[in-house]
Amino acid sequence: MTDPTELLRRAAELTERADHEEDIETREQLLRISLYVQLAESQEWLAAHPPSVASLRNVLTPKSD
């Protein structure tokens, strides 16, 4: 598994590069890649921290006042 800190650092670098890129197509491509890096980090976190049945039940059960 890739270190989430490394993925976030890569995403930040790509965003920074996009901010200084003059070519619009290249800028948009860098931003898309940055988004995919952030999504990969989220997916890895979710895989490492799956939701429990109890937490899902708490979310889905209506609260009575």
DOLOSE-966224 format. One record per residue: y, z, x of N, C-alpha, C, O in turn; residue in one letter; residue number from 1. Coordinates in nm, 2 decimals, always signed. Each point is the difference from the previous one (the first is absolute). Layout:
+---------+--------+--------+----------+--------+---------+---------+--------+--------+---------+--------+--------+------+-----+
| n.north |   n.up | n.east | ca.north |  ca.up | ca.east | c.north |   c.up | c.east | o.north |   o.up | o.east | type | seq |
+---------+--------+--------+----------+--------+---------+---------+--------+--------+---------+--------+--------+------+-----+
|       Y |      Z |      X |        Y |      Z |       X |       Y |      Z |      X |       Y |      Z |      X |    A | NUM |
...
+---------+--------+--------+----------+--------+---------+---------+--------+--------+---------+--------+--------+------+-----+
//
This chain:
+---------+--------+--------+----------+--------+---------+---------+--------+--------+---------+--------+--------+------+-----+
| n.north |   n.up | n.east | ca.north |  ca.up | ca.east | c.north |   c.up | c.east | o.north |   o.up | o.east | type | seq |
+---------+--------+--------+----------+--------+---------+---------+--------+--------+---------+--------+--------+------+-----+
|   -0.12 |  +0.00 |  +0.08 |    +0.12 |  +0.00 |   -0.08 |   +0.12 |  +0.00 |  +0.09 |   +0.01 |  +0.07 |  +0.10 |    M |   1 |
|   +0.09 |  -0.15 |  -0.14 |    +0.13 |  +0.00 |   +0.08 |   +0.08 |  +0.12 |  -0.03 |   +0.01 |  +0.05 |  -0.11 |    T |   2 |
|   +0.06 |  +0.00 |  +0.21 |    +0.09 |  +0.11 |   -0.02 |   +0.11 |  -0.03 |  -0.09 |   +0.07 |  -0.10 |  +0.03 |    D |   3 |
|   -0.05 |  +0.17 |  -0.14 |    +0.11 |  -0.03 |   -0.09 |   +0.14 |  +0.00 |  +0.06 |   +0.09 |  -0.08 |  -0.04 |    P |   4 |
|   -0.07 |  +0.16 |  +0.14 |    +0.13 |  +0.01 |   +0.07 |   +0.02 |  -0.14 |  +0.07 |   +0.11 |  -0.05 |  +0.00 |    T |   5 |
|   -0.21 |  -0.01 |  +0.06 |    +0.01 |  -0.12 |   +0.07 |   +0.03 |  -0.11 |  -0.10 |   +0.08 |  -0.09 |  +0.02 |    E |   6 |
|   -0.14 |  +0.09 |  -0.14 |    +0.03 |  -0.10 |   -0.10 |   +0.14 |  +0.01 |  -0.05 |   +0.07 |  -0.10 |  -0.02 |    L |   7 |
|   -0.02 |  +0.22 |  +0.00 |    +0.14 |  +0.02 |   -0.05 |   +0.10 |  -0.05 |  +0.11 |   +0.10 |  -0.05 |  -0.03 |    L |   8 |
|   -0.14 |  +0.08 |  +0.16 |    +0.09 |  -0.05 |   +0.11 |   +0.00 |  -0.15 |  +0.00 |   +0.11 |  -0.06 |  +0.02 |    R |   9 |
|   -0.22 |  +0.00 |  -0.03 |    -0.01 |  -0.15 |   -0.01 |   +0.09 |  -0.06 |  -0.11 |   +0.07 |  -0.09 |  +0.02 |    R |  10 |
|   -0.09 |  +0.16 |  -0.14 |    +0.08 |  -0.05 |   -0.11 |   +0.15 |  +0.01 |  +0.02 |   +0.08 |  -0.08 |  -0.03 |    A |  11 |
|   -0.04 |  +0.19 |  +0.09 |    +0.14 |  +0.03 |   +0.04 |   +0.05 |  -0.11 |  +0.10 |   +0.11 |  -0.05 |  -0.01 |    A |  12 |
|   -0.19 |  +0.02 |  +0.11 |    +0.04 |  -0.10 |   +0.09 |   +0.01 |  -0.14 |  -0.06 |   +0.10 |  -0.07 |  +0.03 |    E |  13 |
|   -0.19 |  +0.04 |  -0.12 |    +0.02 |  -0.13 |   -0.07 |   +0.12 |  -0.01 |  -0.09 |   +0.07 |  -0.10 |  +0.00 |    L |  14 |
|   -0.04 |  +0.21 |  -0.07 |    +0.12 |  +0.01 |   -0.08 |   +0.12 |  -0.02 |  +0.09 |   +0.10 |  -0.07 |  -0.04 |    T |  15 |
|   -0.10 |  +0.14 |  +0.15 |    +0.12 |  -0.01 |   +0.09 |   +0.02 |  -0.14 |  +0.05 |   +0.11 |  -0.05 |  +0.01 |    E |  16 |
|   -0.22 |  -0.02 |  +0.03 |    +0.00 |  -0.14 |   +0.04 |   +0.06 |  -0.08 |  -0.11 |   +0.08 |  -0.10 |  +0.03 |    R |  17 |
|   -0.13 |  +0.12 |  -0.15 |    +0.05 |  -0.08 |   -0.11 |   +0.15 |  +0.02 |  -0.02 |   +0.07 |  -0.10 |  -0.04 |    A |  18 |
|   -0.02 |  +0.22 |  +0.06 |    +0.14 |  +0.02 |   -0.02 |   +0.09 |  -0.08 |  +0.10 |   +0.11 |  -0.03 |  -0.04 |    D |  19 |
|   -0.17 |  +0.00 |  +0.15 |    +0.08 |  -0.08 |   +0.10 |   -0.04 |  -0.15 |  +0.01 |   +0.06 |  -0.07 |  +0.08 |    H |  20 |
|   -0.15 |  +0.03 |  -0.17 |    -0.04 |  -0.14 |   +0.00 |   +0.10 |  -0.08 |  -0.08 |   +0.03 |  +0.03 |  -0.11 |    E |  21 |
|   +0.01 |  -0.14 |  +0.17 |    +0.09 |  -0.09 |   -0.07 |   -0.07 |  -0.10 |  -0.10 |   +0.06 |  -0.04 |  -0.10 |    E |  22 |
|   -0.18 |  +0.00 |  +0.14 |    -0.07 |  -0.10 |   -0.08 |   -0.05 |  +0.07 |  -0.13 |   -0.08 |  +0.10 |  +0.02 |    D |  23 |
|   +0.11 |  -0.14 |  -0.13 |    -0.03 |  +0.06 |   -0.13 |   -0.15 |  +0.01 |  -0.02 |   -0.06 |  +0.10 |  -0.04 |    I |  24 |
|   -0.01 |  -0.21 |  +0.06 |    -0.14 |  -0.01 |   -0.01 |   -0.08 |  +0.10 |  +0.09 |   -0.09 |  +0.07 |  -0.04 |    E |  25 |
|   +0.14 |  -0.06 |  +0.16 |    -0.07 |  +0.09 |   +0.10 |   +0.03 |  +0.14 |  -0.04 |   -0.09 |  +0.09 |  +0.00 |    T |  26 |
|   +0.21 |  -0.06 |  -0.05 |    +0.04 |  +0.13 |   -0.05 |   -0.09 |  +0.05 |  -0.11 |   -0.05 |  +0.11 |  +0.00 |    R |  27 |
|   +0.03 |  -0.20 |  -0.10 |    -0.08 |  +0.03 |   -0.12 |   -0.14 |  +0.02 |  +0.04 |   -0.07 |  +0.09 |  -0.05 |    E |  28 |
|   +0.02 |  -0.17 |  +0.15 |    -0.14 |  +0.02 |   +0.04 |   -0.02 |  +0.13 |  +0.08 |   -0.10 |  +0.07 |  -0.03 |    Q |  29 |
|   +0.20 |  -0.03 |  +0.11 |    -0.01 |  +0.13 |   +0.07 |   +0.00 |  +0.12 |  -0.10 |   -0.07 |  +0.09 |  +0.01 |    L |  30 |
|   +0.15 |  -0.11 |  -0.12 |    +0.00 |  +0.11 |   -0.10 |   -0.13 |  +0.01 |  -0.08 |   -0.04 |  +0.11 |  -0.03 |    L |  31 |
|   -0.02 |  -0.23 |  +0.01 |    -0.13 |  +0.00 |   -0.07 |   -0.10 |  +0.07 |  +0.08 |   -0.08 |  +0.07 |  -0.05 |    R |  32 |
|   +0.07 |  -0.11 |  +0.18 |    -0.10 |  +0.06 |   +0.09 |   +0.03 |  +0.15 |  +0.01 |   -0.10 |  +0.08 |  +0.00 |    I |  33 |
|   +0.22 |  -0.04 |  +0.00 |    +0.03 |  +0.15 |   +0.01 |   -0.05 |  +0.07 |  -0.13 |   -0.06 |  +0.11 |  +0.01 |    S |  34 |
|   +0.07 |  -0.18 |  -0.12 |    -0.05 |  +0.06 |   -0.12 |   -0.15 |  +0.02 |  +0.00 |   -0.06 |  +0.10 |  -0.04 |    L |  35 |
|   -0.01 |  -0.21 |  +0.09 |    -0.14 |  +0.01 |   +0.01 |   -0.05 |  +0.11 |  +0.10 |   -0.10 |  +0.06 |  -0.03 |    Y |  36 |
|   +0.18 |  -0.04 |  +0.13 |    -0.04 |  +0.11 |   +0.10 |   +0.02 |  +0.14 |  -0.08 |   -0.09 |  +0.08 |  +0.02 |    V |  37 |
|   +0.19 |  -0.07 |  -0.10 |    +0.02 |  +0.12 |   -0.07 |   -0.11 |  +0.02 |  -0.11 |   -0.05 |  +0.11 |  -0.02 |    Q |  38 |
|   +0.01 |  -0.22 |  -0.04 |    -0.11 |  +0.01 |   -0.10 |   -0.13 |  +0.04 |  +0.07 |   -0.08 |  +0.08 |  -0.06 |    L |  39 |
|   +0.06 |  -0.13 |  +0.18 |    -0.13 |  +0.03 |   +0.07 |   +0.00 |  +0.15 |  +0.03 |   -0.10 |  +0.06 |  -0.01 |    A |  40 |
|   +0.22 |  -0.01 |  +0.05 |    +0.01 |  +0.15 |   +0.03 |   -0.03 |  +0.08 |  -0.13 |   -0.08 |  +0.10 |  +0.01 |    E |  41 |
|   +0.13 |  -0.15 |  -0.12 |    -0.03 |  +0.07 |   -0.13 |   -0.15 |  +0.00 |  -0.04 |   -0.05 |  +0.10 |  -0.04 |    S |  42 |
|   -0.01 |  -0.22 |  +0.06 |    -0.14 |  -0.01 |   -0.03 |   -0.09 |  +0.08 |  +0.09 |   -0.09 |  +0.06 |  -0.05 |    Q |  43 |
|   +0.13 |  -0.05 |  +0.18 |    -0.08 |  +0.09 |   +0.09 |   +0.02 |  +0.15 |  -0.04 |   -0.10 |  +0.07 |  +0.00 |    E |  44 |
|   +0.22 |  -0.03 |  -0.04 |    +0.02 |  +0.13 |   -0.04 |   -0.08 |  +0.03 |  -0.13 |   -0.07 |  +0.11 |  -0.01 |    W |  45 |
|   +0.07 |  -0.20 |  -0.08 |    -0.08 |  +0.02 |   -0.13 |   -0.15 |  +0.01 |  +0.03 |   -0.07 |  +0.07 |  -0.06 |    L |  46 |
|   +0.02 |  -0.15 |  +0.15 |    -0.14 |  +0.00 |   +0.04 |   -0.03 |  +0.13 |  +0.06 |   -0.12 |  +0.05 |  -0.02 |    A |  47 |
|   +0.21 |  +0.01 |  +0.10 |    -0.03 |  +0.13 |   +0.07 |   +0.02 |  +0.12 |  -0.09 |   -0.05 |  +0.10 |  +0.02 |    A |  48 |
|   +0.12 |  -0.12 |  -0.13 |    +0.03 |  +0.11 |   -0.10 |   -0.02 |  -0.05 |  -0.14 |   +0.09 |  -0.01 |  -0.08 |    H |  49 |
|   -0.22 |  -0.01 |  +0.04 |    -0.03 |  -0.04 |   -0.13 |   +0.03 |  +0.10 |  -0.10 |   -0.01 |  +0.12 |  +0.02 |    P |  50 |
|   +0.06 |  -0.16 |  -0.14 |    +0.03 |  +0.10 |   -0.11 |   -0.13 |  +0.07 |  -0.04 |   -0.11 |  -0.06 |  -0.01 |    P |  51 |
|   +0.13 |  +0.19 |  -0.03 |    -0.12 |  +0.07 |   -0.05 |   -0.01 |  -0.01 |  -0.15 |   +0.10 |  -0.04 |  -0.07 |    S |  52 |
|   -0.21 |  +0.07 |  +0.01 |    -0.02 |  +0.00 |   -0.14 |   +0.09 |  +0.10 |  -0.07 |   +0.06 |  -0.03 |  -0.10 |    V |  53 |
|   -0.04 |  +0.14 |  +0.16 |    +0.08 |  +0.11 |   -0.06 |   +0.15 |  -0.05 |  +0.00 |   +0.07 |  +0.02 |  -0.10 |    A |  54 |
|   -0.02 |  -0.08 |  +0.20 |    +0.14 |  -0.05 |   +0.01 |   +0.02 |  -0.11 |  -0.11 |   +0.10 |  +0.00 |  -0.06 |    S |  55 |
|   -0.20 |  -0.09 |  +0.05 |    +0.01 |  -0.10 |   -0.10 |   +0.00 |  +0.06 |  -0.15 |   +0.08 |  -0.04 |  -0.08 |    L |  56 |
|   -0.16 |  +0.14 |  +0.06 |    -0.01 |  +0.06 |   -0.13 |   +0.13 |  +0.07 |  -0.03 |   +0.05 |  +0.00 |  -0.11 |    R |  57 |
|   +0.01 |  +0.06 |  +0.21 |    +0.13 |  +0.07 |   -0.02 |   +0.11 |  -0.10 |  -0.04 |   +0.09 |  +0.03 |  -0.08 |    N |  58 |
|   -0.09 |  -0.14 |  +0.14 |    +0.10 |  -0.11 |   -0.03 |   -0.02 |  -0.06 |  -0.14 |   +0.09 |  -0.02 |  -0.07 |    V |  59 |
|   -0.22 |  +0.01 |  +0.03 |    -0.03 |  -0.07 |   -0.12 |   -0.01 |  +0.09 |  -0.12 |   +0.00 |  -0.05 |  -0.12 |    L |  60 |
|   -0.01 |  +0.18 |  +0.14 |    -0.01 |  +0.09 |   -0.11 |   +0.14 |  +0.04 |  -0.05 |   +0.09 |  +0.04 |  +0.07 |    T |  61 |
|   -0.06 |  -0.06 |  -0.20 |    +0.13 |  +0.04 |   -0.06 |   +0.02 |  +0.15 |  +0.01 |   -0.09 |  +0.08 |  -0.02 |    P |  62 |
|   +0.21 |  -0.04 |  +0.05 |    +0.03 |  +0.14 |   +0.01 |   +0.05 |  +0.05 |  -0.13 |   +0.08 |  -0.06 |  -0.07 |    K |  63 |
|   -0.14 |  +0.17 |  +0.03 |    +0.04 |  +0.06 |   -0.13 |   +0.10 |  +0.11 |  +0.03 |   -0.01 |  +0.08 |  +0.09 |    S |  64 |
|   +0.12 |  -0.08 |  -0.18 |    +0.11 |  +0.10 |   +0.02 |   -0.03 |  +0.12 |  -0.08 |   +0.08 |  +0.09 |  +0.00 |    D |  65 |
+---------+--------+--------+----------+--------+---------+---------+--------+--------+---------+--------+--------+------+-----+
//
